[in-house]
Amino acid sequence: MFTSVSSRSATAYQRVSVETSVSGASPYQLVNLLFQGLLRHVGAARVSLARGDLAAKGEHITKAVRIIDEALKPALNSEAGGDIAANLSGLYGYCSLRLTQANLLNDEAALRDVLRVIEPLADGWKGIGEKVGN
């Protein structure tokens, strides 16, 4: 019924840490944080599924879908981004679909598909930052 003080403290610390990271971040850094969070939640969903913890799996997948649908997709500028933005939008849509399937069907392969798509994007984004000094 109640959470321990140390658990509440850890949660509060994590929330403050994330808020501090976000408030001082450049647009590049924000997208980088989103990719990191997405990969973290998909990985945690895989671990939860393997353990049979379906509630935790569902929570992590929900958070991953929200990162895609409420942050990464809306950040795309279709006018300035042209084909690249359109292609990214398609990839994000595919990932949202596969995450939903993974959640409904407890499908490990669907989670691997999302990682297969997102990891190269995240690595590429990280590489861009290294070149432009962000």
N, C-alpha and C positions, 0 to 999 in steps of 0.2 A: 504494500500500500504506500509506503514511504520510501524514498530513495535516501541512500546514505549521504552524509555531509560531504564526504570525499567525492562521491559521484556527482553531486550537484556542483561542487567546486570545480571539478574537472570540466563539466559541461559549460559552466560560466566562463572559465578560462578559455576554452576552445572558442566560444562565441565571441569573446572580446578579441582574441587573436585573429579570428577571421575578419571581424569588423575593422580592426586596425589595418590588416593587409588590404582590404578592399578600399578603405577610405583614402589611402595614400597611393593607390595603384594607378598606373597609366592605362589607357585603353588596351594596349598590348598585354600588360600584366594581368588585367582583368580576364581577358580571354584565356591566358595561360592558366590562371586560377580555376576557371571554369573547366578547362580540359582536365586539369589535375583532379578536381572534384568528381567529374564524370568517370574518369578511370578508376578512382578510388571506390566509388559506389558500385560500379559494375564488378570490380574485383571482390568487394565485400558481398555482393549478391551471389557470386559464384561460391564463395566460402560458405555462406549461409545455406545455399541450396545443397551443397555437399554434406553439410551437417544435419540436414533435414529441418532446419529452422525456417519454415516457410513464411512466418510473420516478418522476420528480419529481412529475408530475401525480398519480400514485397515492399518493405520500407525503402530498401536501397534502390530497387528498380524504380520506384516512384520518384525518388530524388534524382536519379539519373535522367529519367524522362523529363522532369521539370527543368533540369539544367539545359537540356536540348531545346525543348519547346518554349521555354520562357526566357532563355538568355541567349543561347548560341544562334538559334534561327532568327529571332527578332533583331539581332545585331548585324545581320547581313544587309548590305546596301545593294539592292539589285540593280539600281541605275549605275552606280559607280563600279560595281563589281562584275557586271556583265555575266559572261559564261561561268566564271569562277564562282560567283555568288549563287548562280542557278545550280551548278553542280554540287556545291556544298549544301544547299537547301535540300536537294535530292538525297544526298548521303545522310543528312540529319533526319529526314523523313523515314528513310530506310531503317536507321538505328532506332528511332522511336517505335516503329512497327515491330522490329525484332525484340526490343525490350518488352513490349506489351505481350508478344507471343511467349517470351521466356517466362514472364510472370504468370500468364494464364495456364501454360502447359508444363511449367517447371522444366524448361528446355535449356540445358547447359550449352548446346550447340548454338543457340541463338545469342547467348551471352558472349560466347567466343567470337561470333560474327561481328558483334558490336566492337569488341576489342580490336579485331582485325582491321576494322575501318577507322576507328578513332585513334589508335596508337600512332599510325604514320602521320595523321593530321597533327596530333599533339607534338610529335617529334619535329615535324616541319615548322610548326609555329614557334617552337622553342629555338630552332635553328635561325629563324628570321630574327628573333630578338637578339641572339648572339651577334648577328651581323650588323644590326642597327644600334647596338649598345643599350638595349632595354633590359 
